[in-house]
Every structure is written in C-alpha cells, then in structure tokens.
C-alpha cells in the first residue's frame, strides 16, 4: 500500500520532459566551395554576407546561432568591425 503523501511511479514518469532531439550539424556560412579558405579571411566589402551575420539592431550574431566555427567567427567579427569603421554597415540598426 502507498502512503498518502507519496506519488506513484506512473505519474512521476509522465511529468518528465521529452528528450530534445539531436540537431544536425550546421553548415559554416563562410565556407567557399565546401572548404575553409586558408588563411581565414572574410572580405569586409561583402556587405550582404556581413548583414547575415548581424541582427536587426546591428549586433554581431553569436557562433551558436550563426553556425560558424571559432576561426571563421573571429574573421567575421574583424570584418564587421572594419566595415563599420569604413561606414559600409551601421554601428546601430533600425
């Protein structure tokens, strides 16, 4: 017999969250023809690519959202900062 304060096992397992499904590996948006250019360089004049890596407020999107590797994220950040300095993209968005 169960005591009145204990919950049954059935109700405990049904309250658990479902496991999150494993997502596929994101493709690095900075790869050229399927491979990384060496040395890693992102053209600061490529405004269309740089706008994909910034949000509406003009902030640089993090690695987890953009899908970049650490090396390509560093290169993209340097290119965005250089393009901002050259007034190709705004510091602040809308």
Secondary structure by P-SEA (a helix, b strand, c coil): ccccccccaaaaaaaccccccccccccccccccccccccccccccaaaaaaaaccccccccccccccccaaaaaaaaaaaaaaaaacccccccc
